[in-house]
Amino acid sequence: SGDEGSADRGDTTLADFYANDETGEGTEEEAEDGDGDWEPAPGPRDAPPRARDASRMDGGGSFDEGLSWVDLEAICGDPSLGDPASRTGLLACVAPMARHTAGGPHPERPERLLACYARLHAAGLVRRCRLVPARVAAESDLHLAHGAAHADLILRRVDKACAKREAAEEGEAPAPGRNGRLARRQAREPLVAKLDSDTFFTIRESALAASLAAGSCVELASRVATGELANALAVTRPPGHHCEEAHANGFCLLNNVALAARAAQARHGLQRVLVVDWDVHHGNGIESIFWNDPTVLYVSLHRYGDGFFPGTGAVGDAGGAKAKGRTLNVPWLKGGMGDADYLAAFQRLIMPVAHEFSPDLVVIAAGFDSGRGDPLGDCDVTPLGFAHMAALLGTLAGGKLLVCLEGGYNLDTTATSAEAVARVLLGAAPPPPPPLVPKPAAEAAIAAALAVHCAHWASLAHLRGLLRSGEAIEPEARADGADARGGGSRAA
């Protein structure tokens, strides 16, 4: 199944894509080795610098340990390491976001950030982007999508409460000798608070990391909205799409994507924003924030049912009374969905509606946990599949596209998929996929969504009467304004 991003590629192969010096930074050696999963062939590349203290990054995982101890400052700590003339933005100075840690095994770990930057660096893509310094979120940024109480909780109150507890514990201990308290504090493991069963908060670290993730997404959205950048990739953590207006949830402390969309509208005059969420978990936070907002179209493709987190995102949930049709859920009732299934949903449903909506900006909540091999997702999207989805969305809004990292816990899959999307942002057209046939379960899910939304969109009106009711396939839909929280654990 072709798309606008690859219409003129003919029989171009993956090897050609990586051998193209203009867009792929490839080599002749790479051109001799194709790969159906759109993973870069081995070849001479920039070796990522090693960190001075490798022992601090002992996270394990599925990716080459030779790349796991990367000095982020050496890769992207200086904006001059990028190309100031580039029209594609990438964040610099992101190291503080790697200090947000769970204090033990957890899928949302610092190595996710490190793996992505190591891959982008090794592929020569960091130097081809304009490096934009990460910045903390201002209070005025956070109030675009969060209440003052939640912003204060994340930025100040959790740290203050834990510092008070820490001081009390130290007061109960025997009086230390000279410099003893400082030595004891330095030797202790990071103090971690739990905001829910899966959502952690590292004292003295997570507030800064979350503020940097949110502020940086706002900054990149602003630069894309004004035309300073054509598009941008925000590799940040912690993720954000589960965070509601006043509730941290599912690894997420602040809603980076919602803040970026709202900033583009409130500060730069953009009227309509399309948010597409391909994370394997439904973005309940994004949906709830924009539930009654007709100026934002939220599209989510996600696993649903059988206790899958967060338990929201039924096909019948189509937006509040003021925004019917502005929430478009494509819930997969089974795992294993891959490129054919996602691209079929894009071609038959998402792109027709997106063109009719005619957004001024597109923001992708790019969760790569829907990718092949992810330990939480059990789906099968390849880097090529993600690239094609990004290329399709890049045909909208005059190319104004912001991609924000959400989930993704197989480090190989996440890093390789981030590279694939970055190449699209830099102007490369992904090679055409082989002939793709959607699974019967995907056909049913798409038909259910079409049945719901043909009443809301003129581009789908010709399907009225041809599709059976969405309730026949997925009966659950929340009442207007209700909060359908539930499902299992493990998210983002």
NUROMI-695994 format. One line per field, with one value per residue (C-alpha): x, y, z. Coordinates in steps of 0.001 Angstrom, whole numbers, plus 500000, padded with zeros to 6 digits. Layout:
REM NUROMI-695994
X = c(X:...)
Y = c(Y:...)
Z = c(Z:...)
***
This chain:
REM NUROMI-695994
X = c(500000:501609:501377:502098:505562:506650:504590:507501:510008:509329:511123:513403:514714:515852:519432:518872:517350:520403:522825:521378:523969:521490:518961:520374:524036:524616:527614:528186:528680:525262:523675:524517:522444:518664:516480:512732:512322:513883:516705:520009:522491:525863:528518:531082:529333:530238:531078:529203:531511:531635:530624:533333:531450:529933:528937:526119:524259:523842:520319:520499:517868:517759:520274:524010:525787:528545:526073:524415:526869:526627:527795:524792:526757:529262:526497:524090:525285:526298:523861:526816:527127:524070:523386:522061:520661:518600:514808:514432:514717:516172:516736:520140:521211:518867:521074:518988:516088:518215:518365:514669:514943:512734:515448:515047:513917:511303:510510:510535:514265:517013:518400:515416:516749:520323:519466:517659:520438:523122:521295:520689:524336:525664:523488:524897:521485:522255:524642:522029:519408:519218:519897:517496:518452:515999:514269:512192:508491:507300:504292:502375:503261:501901:498689:497784:496686:497119:495614:497818:497611:498952:501764:502739:502604:505035:507388:507548:505269:506519:510129:509231:507274:510037:512743:510808:510561:514253:515180:513046:514758:518170:517150:516399:519825:522923:524596:527094:530650:532015:530659:528932:525454:526667:528566:525556:523276:525700:526028:522288:520237:518033:514891:511896:508238:505346:502500:500641:501569:503651:504398:507566:509118:512838:513403:515492:515519:512033:510651:513439:513144:509373:509667:512345:510262:507179:508973:511011:507936:506336:509504:509688:505961:506394:509302:507372:504237:506100:507897:511354:511466:509600:509331:510957:511619:511367:513158:512173:511225:509189:506363:503114:500018:498407:498684:495332:494703:495133:496319:499724:499275:500933:504577:503461:503899:502980:501161:503851:501768:498714:500877:502589:499255:497765:500865:500735:497119:497226:500469:500841:497312:496996:493344:493295:495716:495691:497151:497841:498762:500211:501376:500031:498278:495376:496287:493575:495204:495210:491673:490337:492033:490598:487300:485148:487518:486416:489713:491772:491247:492668:493269:494468:495303:495774:495238:491934:490128:491162:492467:494909:495976:494411:491027:489867:489549:486418:485459:482229:484077:483930:484184:482058:478868:480805:483252:481514:483828:486918:488025:488701:489631:490758:490923:492642:490901:493851:497623:499941:498815:501488:502246:499373:496825:498025:498432:494973:493540:495456:494394:490712:489904:492535:493840:490422:489281:492584:492396:488831:489830:492656:494970:497440:499812:500217:501618:502454:502393:505025:504911:507115:505706:503428:506633:507903:509378:508172:507773:504571:502835:502671:502181:504284:504844:508276:510447:509233:505634:506333:508152:505196:502777:505028:505367:501594:501086:503825:501605:499230:499455:502036:504462:504284:504916:506132:506979:507095:508392:505907:506312:508636:510487:512437:515505:516411:512893:512538:515911:515604:512069:513124:515855:513367:511032:513947:514979:511475:511581:514900:513304:513809:510897:510646:510793:507464:506376:505590:501921:500092:496936:495256:494215:490490:490564:492006:489368:486677:488205:488488:484927:483674:485428:484127:480602:480913:482556:480708:478045:480561:482702:481588:484595:483104:479412:479269:479754:476538:474276:477106:478647:477143:476947:480139:478230:477993:481760:482577:479601:481406:481391:481444:478630:479477:481754:482254:485712:486269:489306:490398:492341:495616:498947:502019:501629:502900)
Y = c(500000:503227:506716:510291:510035:507276:507743:508377:505941:503207:500041:501867:499573:500076:499831:502718:504752:504380:504751:508158:510639:513502:511956:508766:509476:505924:504214:501932:499076:499741:499830:496160:494966:495401:494901:494397:495785:499100:498771:500371:497954:497777:500036:502657:505180:507686:505769:507188:508536:506581:508131:508756:506773:503794:502112:504633:503295:499600:499135:496002:495668:494482:496718:496595:497284:498931:501751:501761:504062:507138:510559:512661:515845:514737:513876:516764:518929:521768:523146:523865:520100:520324:522197:525706:525879:522704:522957:519900:520426:518032:518718:519416:519400:516572:514812:515838:513817:510671:511213:510450:506861:504343:503197:499643:497666:499587:499671:503502:503802:506266:503920:504745:508275:507071:504429:506936:509504:506850:505617:509082:509962:506737:507293:510804:512398:514540:516700:517144:518611:522035:521391:523335:523557:521800:524252:523982:524723:528050:528107:529733:526759:524231:526131:525681:522100:521539:523074:525082:522411:519659:521855:522719:519039:517970:520952:521459:519615:516038:517157:519207:516403:513866:516275:516760:513005:512591:515236:513505:510181:511796:513407:509966:508614:508961:512328:512037:513215:516080:515897:512654:513752:514773:511514:509492:511357:510842:507127:506520:505252:507891:508500:507524:508290:506361:508450:505259:501597:502272:506009:506951:510259:510604:513200:516179:514807:514080:517598:518922:516036:516451:520223:519871:517348:519565:522863:521425:520105:523538:525162:522919:523329:527092:527014:524787:526913:530109:528491:528765:524969:522835:519920:518539:515405:515633:512683:513286:511495:511007:510443:512346:511086:509406:512500:514213:517821:517089:513485:511894:508387:505552:506717:510248:513380:516202:515988:517090:516692:518501:521393:521615:521689:524288:526505:526511:527630:530096:531842:531546:531783:528256:527300:523518:520880:517193:514868:511294:508813:505516:504397:500910:502311:504710:508299:508851:512107:513681:512511:513911:517289:517793:515921:519018:520991:521110:522727:519594:516264:513436:510109:507036:503518:501263:497890:497627:495087:492107:494422:496244:499573:502118:500645:503762:504471:502617:503064:504798:507501:510215:513454:515560:517411:520358:518220:515197:513390:515143:512014:509101:505827:502724:500083:496804:493982:491651:491938:491328:494297:495353:497596:496347:496972:500451:501608:500320:502412:505426:505050:504231:506324:508601:510391:511178:512657:514470:516114:517207:518597:520516:521049:523897:521654:517903:516484:512774:511077:508626:505604:502908:500249:499306:498211:494714:493042:495496:493690:495569:496041:492694:494465:494223:497631:497908:501013:501108:501190:504106:505912:505556:506857:509857:510482:510441:512891:515085:515786:517730:521255:522355:519881:521414:518266:517687:514142:513590:510354:508573:504858:502216:499724:497473:499662:498358:498898:502340:503612:502199:503527:506975:506939:505921:508797:511250:510339:511144:514516:515221:514675:511021:509053:505545:502707:501193:498324:494917:494132:494326:492489:493598:490966:490198:491706:494924:495002:494705:497458:499839:499082:499801:503169:504015:503186:505633:508464:508413:510411:513129:513567:514364:512461:509262:510030:507742:504806:505408:502414:500232:499524:497778:499687:500060:498806:495404:495075:497244:498177:500127:503897:506319:508729:512325:513650:510311:509131:505583:504737:501174:498313:496707:498188:499133:501980:504924)
Z = c(500000:498874:500311:499316:500820:498472:495352:493013:494458:491905:492985:495424:498129:501679:500493:498051:500847:503056:500136:499201:500429:500329:502690:504141:504872:503647:502103:499147:501586:503095:499642:499126:502072:502086:505116:504976:508491:507459:509953:508956:507483:509262:507857:508842:511056:513719:516876:519844:522542:525783:529066:531611:534273:532508:535776:536264:533227:533975:532720:530590:527927:524375:522757:522196:525483:523489:522884:526275:528046:525942:526998:526033:526534:523906:521430:521906:524792:522496:519899:517596:517045:514778:511556:512264:508720:509095:509045:511284:515017:517595:521275:522772:526437:527416:530005:533071:531676:532084:535856:536270:537553:539337:541736:540456:537394:535418:531675:531563:532166:531200:528568:526353:525925:525587:522981:520755:520820:520335:517249:515834:516405:514902:511824:511367:511907:514965:512982:510229:512587:514177:517849:520057:523751:526044:528358:531502:531351:532660:534950:532101:529874:532335:532944:529272:530033:533786:536880:539194:541907:539631:538313:541886:542886:540161:540336:544105:546519:546055:546503:549583:551236:550661:551789:555026:555489:554703:557251:559882:559208:559478:562758:564206:563217:565428:565008:562151:562369:560341:556786:557743:556707:553246:552800:553910:551472:548587:549307:549566:546649:544988:546995:544875:545571:543999:542561:541652:541267:538136:538162:540017:541029:541783:544467:543276:539705:538307:538685:536465:533987:533625:533326:530650:528684:528769:528167:525318:523510:523887:522542:519488:518808:518912:516466:514075:514426:513514:510575:512108:511799:509280:511694:514817:516861:520657:522265:525872:529056:531117:528609:528938:527126:530164:532356:532753:533721:537431:537602:536920:535560:533644:533918:532891:535044:532622:529293:526856:523679:525030:526215:522815:520972:523284:523073:519277:519410:522283:521383:517633:516280:514919:514711:514357:515638:514761:517404:516262:518980:517779:521239:521968:525068:524701:525556:528138:529253:525808:525168:528436:528000:524500:524992:524457:522233:518566:517522:518293:516536:518648:516860:518729:517553:520578:522250:524093:526255:528408:531106:528816:530329:530732:529787:527931:524215:523147:519516:520506:522444:519795:521773:524071:523230:521810:519845:518374:515988:517324:519203:516846:518502:516631:519378:518511:520364:519738:519787:516860:514757:512293:509333:507165:509909:510851:507271:506361:509198:507932:504317:504853:507889:509403:506327:504801:508120:508626:505198:505883:509296:507563:510538:510918:512885:513369:516610:516861:520247:519080:521321:519819:522159:519275:517543:516928:519988:522617:525963:526898:523555:521727:518393:515258:513617:511987:511581:507977:509200:511537:508732:506386:509006:509641:505899:505457:508306:506870:503857:506128:507583:505050:506597:510094:512110:515673:516799:520581:522101:524341:525139:523711:525908:523573:523192:519735:518421:519980:518784:515258:514887:516113:513477:510773:511661:511875:508338:507123:508886:507168:503770:502933:501473:502931:500425:499426:501654:500209:499485:502796:503853:507101:509619:510004:513514:512078:509341:512010:514159:511206:510109:513634:513693:510222:511365:514263:512353:509050:510911:511799:508675:505127:503751:505212:504564:501525:503906:505839:505560:504247:507639:510572:513820:515814:518891:517235:517543:520551:522723:525424:525111:527969:528572:527733:530451:532207:533232:531961:534042:534518:533029:533939:534901:532883:530492:528500)
***
